[in-house]
Amino acid sequence: MRAVICRAWGGPESLTLEDAPAPTPGPGEVLIGVKAAAVNYADTILIEGRYQTRPAFPFAPGLEAAGVVLECGAEVRRFRPGDRVMALLDHGGFAEQATAREAETFAIPAGMDFETAGGFAIAYLSSHVAIRWQAKLEPGETMLVLGSSGGVGLTAVEIGKALGATVIAGASSAEKLAIAESRGADRLVNYVAESLKERVMALTEGRGVEVCYDPVGGELFDAALSSLGWGGRILLIGFVGGIQQIPANRLLVKHRAALGSSLRYFRQRAPDKLSRSADELIAWYGAGKLRPLVSKRFPLSAVPAAMAELLQRRATGRVIIVVA
Ligand SMILES: NC(=O)c1ccc[n+]([C@@H]2O[C@H](COP(=O)([O-])OP(=O)(O)OC[C@H]3O[C@@H](n4cnc5c(N)ncnc54)[C@H](OP(=O)(O)O)[C@@H]3O)[C@@H](O)[C@H]2O)c1
């Protein structure tokens, strides 16, 4: 099979498209004939050797995929060959075939195409588990979403609305804010052109927000923390802007909480919550509450160019690798 291979830690340009042996499904695993896979920011860190896991060389990156079940390993109960599925992977999605654990494989709902499905699982599940189980967002609360047109950020906007919150979307340009608005954001803030804290305080009549969803971090974190009201919760989702230090006194004085949320935790330690999140997201999709955005498509031969979209801050919604 054709696969995009990483043979040494480095940038996207070091990846090569090669013929590679097809994986075989172990017990409890399915083999997927991959149709589409999304590029996640984490892929760019994975190939540099800076991610939470460091696969043995050679390996194919690609942390999720959608396609058709080709084969089921022993003990697989819910799927059979021919089923349309999307799955969370350890890696290996940028290839014609990939294996996935049954518990992290989900049936593609009716009406969802493979490209949409290839970019559904990580972005929506990461945001849902964070907002639902970690921040425990309540209807009527206000949530500020940073990087709100990006892969995970845009899903946080939609999930906030589906849970009955008021959503303030933050992004770096008018074009990106228009995308967040198209997915339901109530209020908008361009955090490059204006002060995030001042604008959020103006929008909330000086109260601040109850929840901030932050996949950006770095220099923006200070203003994000200041935008929280009394008892506010800030979700630490990612650090595309750099890893910040958190001044503990500023949590205490306003009774605030900084909450790390890792999809990996739910995959490994709370599979029941992961599965309930998947059920709710698929139900919302069926009810028309979610409108996943696939903004760009690249062939398997152009994975480096697709990764550059994210690294150069141009990506919106999902950037998809069309495999077959
Ligand atoms: N905790 C979890 O479970 C979990 C799960 C999935 C992803 N993540 C993390 O979430 C983060 C975002 O991932 P993603 O796949 O959604 O990426 P993405 O699509 O590239 O979105 C990142 C967003 O961050 C903003 N940004 C600010 N500074 C940036 C910079 N220097 N370079 C690139 N973007 C910048 C951009 O919006 P503006 O230009 O509008 O600022 C962009 O839309 C990553 O750190 C990823 O590892 C965490």
The ligand as a MOL file (V3000), in Angstrom:
LIG
                    3D

  0  0  0     0  0            999 V3000
M  V30 BEGIN CTAB
M  V30 COUNTS 48 52 0 0 0
M  V30 BEGIN ATOM
M  V30 1 N -6.2030 18.6550 24.4110 0
M  V30 2 C -6.6420 17.8670 23.4540 0
M  V30 3 O -7.2460 16.8240 23.6810 0
M  V30 4 C -6.4080 18.2970 22.0480 0
M  V30 5 C -7.0310 17.6290 20.9840 0
M  V30 6 C -6.8430 18.1010 19.6830 0
M  V30 7 C -6.0030 19.2050 19.4650 0
M  V30 8 N -5.3670 19.7690 20.5340 0 CHG=1
M  V30 9 C -4.4640 20.9120 20.3520 0
M  V30 10 O -5.1980 22.0440 19.9470 0
M  V30 11 C -4.3360 22.9050 19.2170 0
M  V30 12 C -4.9940 23.2890 17.9070 0
M  V30 13 O -5.0490 22.1550 17.0750 0
M  V30 14 P -5.8130 22.2070 15.6790 0
M  V30 15 O -5.5730 20.8910 15.0350 0
M  V30 16 O -7.1900 22.7020 15.8820 0 CHG=-1
M  V30 17 O -4.9450 23.3250 14.9060 0
M  V30 18 P -5.4000 24.4520 13.8500 0
M  V30 19 O -6.5340 23.9620 13.0340 0
M  V30 20 O -4.1480 24.8690 13.1680 0
M  V30 21 O -5.9530 25.6360 14.7530 0
M  V30 22 C -5.1080 26.3820 15.5590 0
M  V30 23 C -5.6550 27.7860 15.7210 0
M  V30 24 O -4.7690 28.4810 16.6040 0
M  V30 25 C -4.6190 29.8230 16.1990 0
M  V30 26 N -3.2040 30.2100 16.2790 0
M  V30 27 C -2.6950 31.1540 17.0920 0
M  V30 28 N -1.3640 31.2470 16.9530 0
M  V30 29 C -1.0260 30.3330 16.0160 0
M  V30 30 C 0.2210 29.9610 15.4360 0
M  V30 31 N 1.3720 30.5380 15.7940 0
M  V30 32 N 0.2220 28.9810 14.5030 0
M  V30 33 C -0.9140 28.3690 14.1440 0
M  V30 34 N -2.1410 28.6930 14.6610 0
M  V30 35 C -2.1780 29.6720 15.5830 0
M  V30 36 C -5.1630 29.9490 14.7840 0
M  V30 37 O -6.2510 30.8570 14.8480 0
M  V30 38 P -6.0370 32.4530 14.7990 0
M  V30 39 O -5.1570 32.7490 13.6090 0
M  V30 40 O -7.4190 32.9250 14.6430 0
M  V30 41 O -5.4010 32.8330 16.1050 0
M  V30 42 C -5.6790 28.5630 14.4110 0
M  V30 43 O -6.9810 28.6140 13.8930 0
M  V30 44 C -3.0210 22.1420 19.0540 0
M  V30 45 O -2.1110 22.5510 20.0670 0
M  V30 46 C -3.4300 20.7240 19.2750 0
M  V30 47 O -2.3640 19.9040 19.6900 0
M  V30 48 C -5.5550 19.3440 21.7920 0
M  V30 END ATOM
M  V30 BEGIN BOND
M  V30 1 1 1 2
M  V30 2 2 2 3
M  V30 3 1 2 4
M  V30 4 1 4 5
M  V30 5 2 4 48
M  V30 6 2 5 6
M  V30 7 1 6 7
M  V30 8 2 7 8
M  V30 9 1 8 9
M  V30 10 1 8 48
M  V30 11 1 9 10
M  V30 12 1 9 46
M  V30 13 1 10 11
M  V30 14 1 11 12
M  V30 15 1 11 44
M  V30 16 1 12 13
M  V30 17 1 13 14
M  V30 18 2 14 15
M  V30 19 1 14 16
M  V30 20 1 14 17
M  V30 21 1 17 18
M  V30 22 2 18 19
M  V30 23 1 18 20
M  V30 24 1 18 21
M  V30 25 1 21 22
M  V30 26 1 22 23
M  V30 27 1 23 24
M  V30 28 1 23 42
M  V30 29 1 24 25
M  V30 30 1 25 26
M  V30 31 1 25 36
M  V30 32 1 26 27
M  V30 33 1 26 35
M  V30 34 2 27 28
M  V30 35 1 28 29
M  V30 36 1 29 30
M  V30 37 2 29 35
M  V30 38 1 30 31
M  V30 39 2 30 32
M  V30 40 1 32 33
M  V30 41 2 33 34
M  V30 42 1 34 35
M  V30 43 1 36 37
M  V30 44 1 36 42
M  V30 45 1 37 38
M  V30 46 2 38 39
M  V30 47 1 38 40
M  V30 48 1 38 41
M  V30 49 1 42 43
M  V30 50 1 44 45
M  V30 51 1 44 46
M  V30 52 1 46 47
M  V30 END BOND
M  V30 END CTAB
M  END
